[in-house]
Amino acid sequence: MRLGARGWDNQLWRLGDDLAVRLPWATQDADDQLRKEHTWVPGEPADRAPVTRGAETGDALAAFLTALH
């Protein structure tokens, strides 16, 4: 395990070449941040759900990335 990056509120730790863990940095708000992130988005993680509407998903992702840019 090695430190990959350190931001204002979080650290990214690399676990080998394929995995990473993002953890709150040791600040006064770290406990609250971790609870918030744990409950941030309801539903099933996308990597555990089957792809049922690939074309629509691709369009939605492209629109999101365009807006983000």
C-alpha positions in Angstrom: 0.0 0.0 0.0 1.3 3.4 -0.9 0.0 7.0 -0.9 -1.2 7.9 -4.3 -2.4 11.5 -3.7 -3.4 13.8 -0.9 -6.0 16.5 -1.3 -7.6 19.0 1.1 -10.1 16.6 2.6 -9.1 13.2 1.3 -6.2 10.8 0.7 -5.9 8.3 -2.1 -4.1 5.1 -1.2 -3.0 2.7 -3.9 -3.5 -1.0 -3.2 -1.4 -2.6 -5.8 -1.8 -1.7 -9.5 -5.5 -2.2 -9.8 -7.2 -0.9 -6.6 -7.3 2.4 -4.7 -9.0 3.5 -1.5 -10.1 7.1 -0.9 -10.1 8.0 2.8 -10.9 11.3 4.6 -7.9 13.2 5.7 -7.4 13.7 9.5 -9.4 16.9 9.9 -12.0 17.9 12.5 -14.7 17.0 10.0 -13.3 13.6 9.0 -16.0 11.6 10.8 -18.8 13.7 9.3 -17.3 13.5 5.8 -17.0 9.7 6.0 -20.6 9.3 7.1 -21.8 11.7 4.3 -19.8 9.8 1.7 -21.1 6.5 2.9 -24.7 7.6 2.5 -24.2 9.9 -0.4 -26.0 8.1 -3.3 -28.7 5.5 -2.7 -28.9 2.4 -5.0 -26.7 -0.3 -6.3 -23.1 0.3 -7.3 -22.9 0.4 -11.1 -20.2 -2.2 -11.3 -22.6 -4.7 -9.7 -25.6 -4.0 -11.9 -26.1 -5.5 -15.4 -26.0 -3.1 -18.4 -29.5 -3.0 -19.7 -29.5 0.3 -21.8 -26.0 0.6 -23.1 -26.7 3.2 -25.8 -28.7 5.4 -23.5 -26.1 5.1 -20.8 -23.4 6.1 -23.3 -25.3 9.2 -24.3 -25.9 10.2 -20.7 -22.2 9.7 -19.8 -21.2 11.8 -22.8 -23.6 14.6 -21.8 -22.3 14.5 -18.3 -18.6 14.7 -19.3 -19.4 17.5 -21.8 -21.1 19.5 -19.0 -18.3 18.7 -16.6 -15.7 19.9 -19.1 
